[in-house]
Amino acid sequence: KPVAVSLSPSSLGQGAVERTVVVTGTGFQSGVSASFSGSGVTVSSVDFTDPTSITLRVTVDAAAATGARDLTLTNPDAGRYVATAAFTVTAKPVASGVSPSSRGQGAVSQVLVVSGSGFVSGMSASFSGSGVTVNSVLVTGPSSATVSVTVDAAAATGARDLTLTNTDAGTSTLSSAFTVVAKPVAVSLSPSSLGQGAVERTVVVTGTGFQSGVSASFSGSGVT
């Protein structure tokens, strides 16, 4: 009969899709089939390497129950083996909120705090669409991570989904978790010039995308 000795990896997270699991053992035949106990863990293919090794393609449903699963192997000659608790479904990372939940076009290396559950060291993060780049992710605990992001100056404004993926391929997406807002754009200044020595003169800036608390500065030195 086929006998499974070990699985690598021996666990995958909820939401993992078409991940490779290598089963090492003895007595494998070409055409051997594999299945896991319970529901929510699907084997889409089994590739026979040799009598001691097979490769499974495994998908874990996002709602699959966490915990240990048995692996059943069946050879074409009906030889059968059950490896008890050979595989474990782990909890996916789930984001419940992002703070701040928006940044403007052109924002560079901004720190966002993501709250949720199931975070593990090495977790990755990404935003839907283009123009929002994740520079780094630091998991500070199972329920908190800091994410450094840069928003391209030409990134489309509007809501973005946030996808978190643990190192065991467990993944989930929080819809509309983050918003790209319009950058401030100056169209004209009035007056557009002042003489040396001018003190506390009013300059009116006309444009778009201004927010309360907007800051302003001039290039070079001597203009405050």
Phi and psi in degrees as a GROMACS rama.xvg file:
@    title "Ramachandran Plot"
@    xaxis  label "Phi"
@    yaxis  label "Psi"
@TYPE xy
-77.3208  137.655  PRO-2
-127.656  121.697  VAL-3
-88.7724  127.56  ALA-4
-99.9692  -40.0832  VAL-5
-154.479  156.453  SER-6
-123.059  139.904  LEU-7
-138.035  115.393  SER-8
-72.2316  160.817  PRO-9
-96.2692  5.37458  SER-10
-151.765  150.92  SER-11
-141.469  153.402  LEU-12
-87.9091  159.811  GLY-13
-55.8113  134.148  GLN-14
92.4283  -4.36281  GLY-15
-65.1034  136.099  ALA-16
-123.107  125.298  VAL-17
48.9248  51.6606  GLU-18
-92.8871  147.797  ARG-19
-84.6558  127.677  THR-20
-124.702  121.173  VAL-21
-95.6373  124.508  VAL-22
-104.585  124.251  VAL-23
-107.512  139.513  THR-24
-179.82  -142.769  GLY-25
-143.379  158.155  THR-26
75.8104  17.0706  GLY-27
-74.9045  140.065  PHE-28
-116.38  151.34  GLN-29
-58.9786  128.392  SER-30
98.2259  1.95855  GLY-31
-57.7039  141.577  VAL-32
-109.583  159.461  SER-33
-141.491  145.198  ALA-34
-152.509  156.294  SER-35
-110.436  149.9  PHE-36
-69.0469  160.744  SER-37
75.0092  -166.959  GLY-38
-118.939  160.612  SER-39
94.076  -3.07381  GLY-40
-120.986  112.062  VAL-41
-113.364  133.388  THR-42
-100.114  112.91  VAL-43
-87.2464  -24.2861  SER-44
-159.748  155  SER-45
-129.096  119.392  VAL-46
-104.844  119.612  ASP-47
-80.2085  123.527  PHE-48
-97.3936  -55.0044  THR-49
-163.627  179.593  ASP-50
-60.8979  -10.1706  PRO-51
-114.344  -0.0687143  THR-52
-150.977  133.369  SER-53
-136.625  156.159  ILE-54
-120.102  125.661  THR-55
-103.58  146.608  LEU-56
-106.755  117.62  ARG-57
-122.388  135.212  VAL-58
-120.71  132.907  THR-59
-110.411  120.474  VAL-60
-60.5769  146.014  ASP-61
-61.3466  -23.8133  ALA-62
-105.577  10.2394  ALA-63
-60.846  141.539  ALA-64
-64.8561  138.787  ALA-65
-76.1893  158.939  THR-66
122.007  -177.664  GLY-67
-75.5044  146.838  ALA-68
-130.904  145.915  ARG-69
-85.6354  147.184  ASP-70
-109.106  124.722  LEU-71
-108.069  126.992  THR-72
-113.611  135.813  LEU-73
-134.535  119.869  THR-74
-78.1528  162.407  ASN-75
-59.1445  -24.6499  PRO-76
-87.7004  12.2986  ASP-77
78.9255  2.25387  ALA-78
-62.3033  134.09  GLY-79
-136.322  145.325  ARG-80
-145.387  140.038  TYR-81
-117.309  119.484  VAL-82
-95.5117  108.109  ALA-83
-71.4519  132.905  THR-84
51.6993  38.5072  ALA-85
-77.4064  -18.04  ALA-86
-140.703  148.07  PHE-87
-128.602  133.929  THR-88
-92.856  123.255  VAL-89
-105.388  161.769  THR-90
-70.4389  138.132  ALA-91
-75.8626  156.932  LYS-92
-75.6677  134.849  PRO-93
-126.879  120.247  VAL-94
-88.0881  132.283  ALA-95
-108.907  -18.0525  SER-96
-170.961  159.11  GLY-97
-131.204  133.098  VAL-98
-136.109  122.834  SER-99
-69.259  155.366  PRO-100
-94.4266  6.79571  SER-101
-151.826  150.641  SER-102
-143.834  154.01  ARG-103
-86.3723  159.134  GLY-104
-54.7076  133.535  GLN-105
90.0485  -3.69338  GLY-106
-65.944  137.226  ALA-107
-121.75  130.826  VAL-108
48.653  52.7171  SER-109
-88.6107  138.843  GLN-110
-94.3594  122.375  VAL-111
-111.515  139.189  LEU-112
-102.061  120.473  VAL-113
-102.988  126.327  VAL-114
-105.22  150.941  SER-115
168.791  -138.687  GLY-116
-153.547  159.012  SER-117
76.0077  17.0167  GLY-118
-76.3606  139.401  PHE-119
-130.122  155.725  VAL-120
-57.4956  133.517  SER-121
97.2546  -1.4564  GLY-122
-59.7314  143.028  MET-123
-110.976  162.175  SER-124
-140.497  147.01  ALA-125
-151.154  155.159  SER-126
-111.814  148.37  PHE-127
-68.2733  160.782  SER-128
74.5712  -166.139  GLY-129
-120.627  162.092  SER-130
95.1364  -4.4208  GLY-131
-117.852  109.678  VAL-132
-104.704  131.368  THR-133
-90.3213  116.202  VAL-134
-81.4506  -38.3311  ASN-135
-162.241  156.172  SER-136
-131.319  126.264  VAL-137
-120.664  112.851  LEU-138
-82.3832  119.06  VAL-139
-97.979  -8.44515  THR-140
175.275  173.003  GLY-141
-60.2389  -17.1011  PRO-142
-121.09  8.65583  SER-143
-150.587  140.738  SER-144
-147.934  148.638  ALA-145
-106.885  133.078  THR-146
-122.799  123.841  VAL-147
-93.1505  126.133  SER-148
-129.134  151.762  VAL-149
-124.762  132.094  THR-150
-106.708  121.318  VAL-151
-62.0499  145.492  ASP-152
-61.3391  -24.1436  ALA-153
-104.72  9.38915  ALA-154
-60.1995  140.782  ALA-155
-64.8359  137.888  ALA-156
-74.7264  158.614  THR-157
122.562  -179.089  GLY-158
-74.5186  146.784  ALA-159
-129.823  145.163  ARG-160
-85.6709  147.95  ASP-161
-112.189  124.576  LEU-162
-111.441  128.396  THR-163
-111.64  139.004  LEU-164
-136.169  121.799  THR-165
-78.8014  169.251  ASN-166
-66.6977  -19.664  THR-167
-92.7602  15.2223  ASP-168
77.4229  -0.112863  ALA-169
-62.9997  134.997  GLY-170
-149.231  152.688  THR-171
-155.15  161.707  SER-172
-127.476  131.645  THR-173
-100.619  114.635  LEU-174
-70.2159  140.561  SER-175
51.3535  41.1876  SER-176
-75.8182  -22.3374  ALA-177
-144.131  147.946  PHE-178
-128.024  132.445  THR-179
-90.2209  122.625  VAL-180
-107.633  159.632  VAL-181
-66.04  140.251  ALA-182
-76.0726  157.021  LYS-183
-75.1066  134.822  PRO-184
-127.082  120.753  VAL-185
-86.8562  128.864  ALA-186
-99.9088  -40.1095  VAL-187
-156.715  156.511  SER-188
-122.432  141.585  LEU-189
-139.705  116.892  SER-190
-70.9645  160.405  PRO-191
-95.3762  5.12615  SER-192
-152.017  153.222  SER-193
-143.107  151.742  LEU-194
-83.9475  159.222  GLY-195
-55.9874  134.919  GLN-196
91.0092  -5.95642  GLY-197
-60.9215  137.24  ALA-198
-123.28  126.072  VAL-199
50.0152  48.4473  GLU-200
-90.7303  146.11  ARG-201
-83.9262  129.061  THR-202
-124.629  121.814  VAL-203
-94.9345  124.331  VAL-204
-104.389  125.579  VAL-205
-108.08  139.454  THR-206
177.521  -146.977  GLY-207
-139.518  159.323  THR-208
75.3181  15.85  GLY-209
-74.1643  141.276  PHE-210
-121.396  155.055  GLN-211
-58.5487  129.082  SER-212
96.2123  3.01473  GLY-213
-59.1396  140.924  VAL-214
-107.6  161.121  SER-215
-143.33  145.919  ALA-216
-151.825  158.368  SER-217
-111.902  151.56  PHE-218
-69.8211  163.26  SER-219
74.5903  -163.722  GLY-220
-123.393  160.663  SER-221
93.5173  -3.28501  GLY-222
-118.556  112.951  VAL-223
